Amino acid sequence: MHNFFEAIGFSNRKDGKEKTLIRNIVKNTINDYKENHNYKLEAQGKTMEVGIKFGEYIGMYIQGEFLDDGEFEVDSVFPYVKPMSYEKYKNGITIEPNVYNVSFSAACDTLSENGISLIFYLQNGFEYMNYKDKLKDDYEIGLAGLSMSGRIILPTNVNKDYINKYADRKKNKQNLFIEARDGNQEAMESLAFDEMEMYTRINKRIENENLYSVIDTCFMPYGLQSDKYSIIGRIIDMHKCRNSITFETVYILHLECNDVIITVAINDKDLFGVPEIGRRFKGIIWLQGRVKFNK
């Protein structure tokens, strides 16, 4: 059973109650689908995917296949949080199948100030299996994350002049990234010089300042799994929702992390501090994503 079910409101681990509850939901969902066709179903050959919602933004997907005798054999079950927004990524996307079940991982590059490359678990993998066209250079992608531990920290103190200078600097750096990817040697050298200069400034400031006043937001790989990240993100929007089965409260946080927009779900029990727009979220996430494939 996937550990991140806790993030969408299944936190009762006592005596295995969480696992039993989810197994019963899976069993009842499949039986109800076979009898009444009440649930949306995506199909690829005999392999099927059934989606069920527990709230406006949260739910789970059940993947498996119907056997010759009509029984449904579950292959995997995973929780999800629906992205609140989509951004256009113009640098192409790579999608590869995972070896452990019928699922996919995707990778794309951003044009953020730090040139982040993202790897995420594809939520709509079955839609991709039915997608007949070749992958293009630009897609709208909604990024989402599930977290089982996080805290709220105060925002950094920045003025309007800094924001305007940062916007100009960011645009210039994005252009340098594009030129560097096309093989421009001068752009590569300029980016390398910027990195060294930034490293020097950070080392100077860290002597007298708190780490979280120097680092505004961050998006860093975490551990050995390629789709886990440690993030600090500015809250730009937020919602509270309640799991329709367990009635536990789940926070849906819309974050900006190093110019990457992401929606994060976290159980109220796992969040330390009071989230508000303008404050920051710090935590570990399992990164998911949804791609808009044009049919």
C-alpha positions in Angstrom: 0.0 0.0 0.0 1.4 3.4 -0.9 2.7 5.4 2.0 1.5 8.7 0.7 -2.1 7.9 1.3 -1.6 9.7 4.6 -1.2 13.0 2.7 -4.7 12.8 1.3 -6.4 12.0 4.7 -5.7 8.3 5.5 -3.5 8.7 8.6 -4.9 6.0 10.9 -2.1 3.4 10.9 -3.2 1.7 14.1 -3.7 -2.0 13.7 -3.5 -1.7 10.0 -6.8 0.1 9.8 -5.7 2.4 7.0 -4.7 -0.5 4.7 -7.9 -2.4 5.5 -10.0 0.7 4.7 -8.2 1.4 1.4 -8.5 -2.3 0.4 -12.3 -2.2 1.1 -12.6 1.0 -1.0 -10.8 -0.7 -3.9 -13.0 -3.8 -3.6 -16.2 -1.8 -3.4 -15.2 0.5 -6.3 -14.4 -2.4 -8.6 -17.7 -4.2 -7.7 -19.7 -1.0 -8.1 -18.1 -0.3 -11.5 -18.8 -3.9 -12.8 -22.4 -3.6 -11.6 -23.4 0.0 -12.4 -20.5 1.6 -14.3 -20.6 4.5 -11.9 -16.8 5.3 -12.2 -14.8 6.8 -15.0 -12.6 4.2 -16.5 -9.7 4.4 -18.9 -8.7 1.3 -20.8 -5.7 0.0 -22.8 -6.4 -3.6 -24.0 -7.4 -5.6 -20.9 -5.5 -3.2 -18.6 -7.9 -0.8 -16.8 -7.7 2.3 -14.6 -10.5 3.4 -12.3 -10.4 6.8 -10.6 -12.2 7.8 -7.4 -12.4 11.2 -5.7 -12.2 11.8 -1.9 -12.6 15.6 -2.4 -12.3 18.4 -4.9 -8.6 18.0 -5.3 -7.7 14.6 -3.9 -8.4 11.0 -4.9 -6.8 7.7 -6.0 -6.3 5.6 -9.1 -6.8 1.9 -9.2 -4.9 0.1 -11.9 -5.2 -3.5 -13.0 -6.7 -5.8 -15.6 -9.8 -7.9 -16.1 -9.1 -11.6 -16.4 -10.8 -14.0 -18.7 -13.2 -15.1 -15.9 -14.3 -11.5 -15.4 -12.4 -10.9 -12.2 -10.4 -7.7 -11.7 -6.8 -8.2 -10.7 -5.4 -5.1 -9.0 -1.9 -4.2 -10.2 -1.3 -0.9 -8.2 -3.2 1.8 -6.3 -1.8 5.3 -5.9 -3.1 8.6 -4.3 -3.1 11.9 -6.2 -3.7 15.6 -5.8 -5.1 17.5 -8.8 -2.9 20.4 -10.0 -4.5 23.8 -9.5 -2.8 25.3 -12.6 -0.9 24.3 -15.7 2.2 25.9 -17.2 3.6 25.6 -20.7 7.0 23.9 -21.0 8.7 24.5 -24.3 11.8 22.4 -23.9 10.2 19.0 -24.6 9.2 16.1 -22.4 10.5 12.6 -22.0 8.2 9.8 -20.8 9.4 6.3 -19.9 7.5 3.3 -18.4 8.3 2.2 -14.9 9.3 -1.5 -14.5 7.3 -2.3 -11.4 3.8 -1.7 -12.7 1.8 -0.1 -15.5 2.9 3.5 -14.9 5.1 6.1 -16.3 7.7 8.6 -15.2 8.2 11.9 -17.1 11.1 14.4 -17.2 11.2 18.0 -18.5 13.5 21.0 -18.2 12.4 24.3 -16.8 13.6 27.8 -17.8 13.9 28.8 -14.1 16.9 30.8 -12.8 18.6 27.6 -11.8 17.8 25.5 -14.9 16.0 22.8 -13.0 15.3 19.4 -14.6 12.2 17.8 -13.1 11.3 14.1 -12.9 7.8 13.2 -11.9 5.3 10.4 -11.7 2.8 10.8 -14.5 -0.8 10.9 -13.1 -2.5 10.3 -16.5 -0.3 7.5 -17.7 -3.3 5.6 -19.3 -4.2 8.7 -21.3 -0.6 8.7 -22.6 -0.9 5.0 -23.6 -3.9 6.0 -25.8 -2.1 9.0 -27.2 -1.2 8.3 -30.8 0.8 11.3 -31.8 4.5 11.8 -31.3 5.7 13.9 -28.4 6.1 17.5 -29.3 8.4 20.3 -28.0 5.8 22.0 -25.9 3.0 20.8 -23.5 1.0 22.2 -20.7 2.0 20.4 -17.5 0.4 20.6 -14.1 2.8 19.7 -11.3 1.5 18.4 -7.9 3.1 16.9 -4.8 2.1 14.8 -1.8 3.9 15.5 1.5 3.8 13.6 4.8 5.8 16.1 6.8 6.1 19.9 6.4 6.3 23.1 8.3 5.3 26.8 7.7 8.1 29.4 7.8 7.9 33.2 7.6 8.5 35.0 4.3 11.8 36.8 3.4 11.8 40.6 3.6 12.1 41.9 0.0 11.3 45.3 -1.4 9.8 46.3 -4.8 13.2 47.5 -6.2 14.6 44.0 -5.5 11.6 42.3 -7.1 11.9 44.4 -10.3 15.7 43.8 -10.5 15.1 40.1 -9.9 12.5 39.9 -12.7 14.9 41.5 -15.2 17.8 39.3 -14.1 15.6 36.2 -14.4 14.5 37.0 -17.9 18.2 37.6 -18.9 19.2 34.3 -17.4 16.4 32.4 -19.1 17.7 33.7 -22.4 21.2 32.6 -21.5 19.9 29.1 -20.7 18.3 28.9 -24.2 21.5 30.0 -25.9 23.6 27.6 -23.8 21.4 24.7 -24.8 21.9 25.7 -28.4 25.7 25.5 -27.9 26.6 29.1 -27.3 30.0 29.1 -25.6 29.7 32.7 -24.3 26.4 31.9 -22.7 27.8 28.9 -20.9 30.7 30.9 -19.6 28.4 33.7 -18.5 26.2 31.2 -16.6 29.3 29.6 -14.9 30.5 33.1 -13.8 27.0 33.9 -12.4 27.1 30.6 -10.4 30.5 31.4 -8.9 29.4 35.0 -8.1 26.3 33.7 -6.4 28.3 31.1 -4.4 30.5 33.9 -3.1 27.6 36.2 -2.1 25.8 33.3 -0.3 29.0 32.4 1.7 29.3 36.0 2.7 25.7 36.4 3.9 25.5 33.1 5.7 28.1 34.3 8.2 25.7 36.8 9.6 22.2 35.7 8.5 19.8 32.9 9.1 19.8 30.2 6.3 16.1 30.8 5.5 16.6 34.5 5.1 19.2 33.9 2.4 17.3 31.1 0.6 13.9 32.3 -0.4 12.7 29.2 -2.3 14.4 26.0 -3.4 13.7 22.8 -5.3 16.2 20.0 -4.7 16.3 16.2 -5.3 15.9 14.2 -2.1 17.2 10.7 -1.4 17.7 8.0 -4.0 14.3 8.1 -5.6 14.2 10.4 -8.7 10.7 11.9 -8.1 11.3 12.9 -4.4 12.2 16.5 -3.7 13.0 18.8 -0.8 11.3 22.1 -1.4 10.8 25.6 0.1 7.9 27.3 -1.7 6.0 30.6 -1.3 2.3 30.0 -0.8 0.4 31.9 -3.5 -3.0 30.2 -2.9 -4.5 27.6 -0.6 -7.6 25.6 0.1 -8.8 23.4 2.9 -10.6 20.2 2.0 -12.0 17.2 4.0 -11.5 13.6 3.0 -15.0 12.3 2.3 -14.2 8.9 3.8 -12.1 9.6 6.9 -13.2 13.3 7.4 -9.6 14.3 8.0 -8.5 17.8 7.0 -6.1 18.2 4.1 -4.4 21.4 3.1 -4.0 22.1 -0.6 -1.1 24.6 -1.0 -0.4 26.3 -4.3 3.3 27.1 -4.3 6.0 28.9 -6.2 9.4 27.3 -5.9 12.3 28.7 -8.0 9.8 29.8 -10.6 8.2 26.4 -10.7 4.4 26.4 -9.8 3.3 23.3 -7.9 0.2 22.1 -5.9 1.0 20.3 -2.7 -1.4 18.2 -0.5 -0.5 17.6 3.2 -2.6 16.2 6.0 -3.4 18.8 8.7 -1.8 16.4 11.3 1.5 16.4 9.4 1.8 20.2 9.0 3.6 22.3 11.7 2.5 25.9 11.7 -0.4 27.9 10.2 -0.4 28.2 6.4 -1.3 31.6 5.0 -0.8 33.3 1.6 2.7 34.9 1.5 4.2 32.5 4.0 6.4 29.6 2.9 6.1 25.8 3.1 9.1 23.6 3.7 8.9 19.9 3.3 9.6 16.7 1.4 7.3 15.8 -1.5 6.6 13.0 -4.0 6.3 14.9 -7.2 3.5 14.0 -9.6 2.4 15.7 -12.8 -0.4 15.8 -15.4 0.2 16.5 -19.0 -2.4 17.9 -21.4 -2.2 15.6 -24.4 -4.0 17.0 -27.5 -6.1 14.3 -29.0 
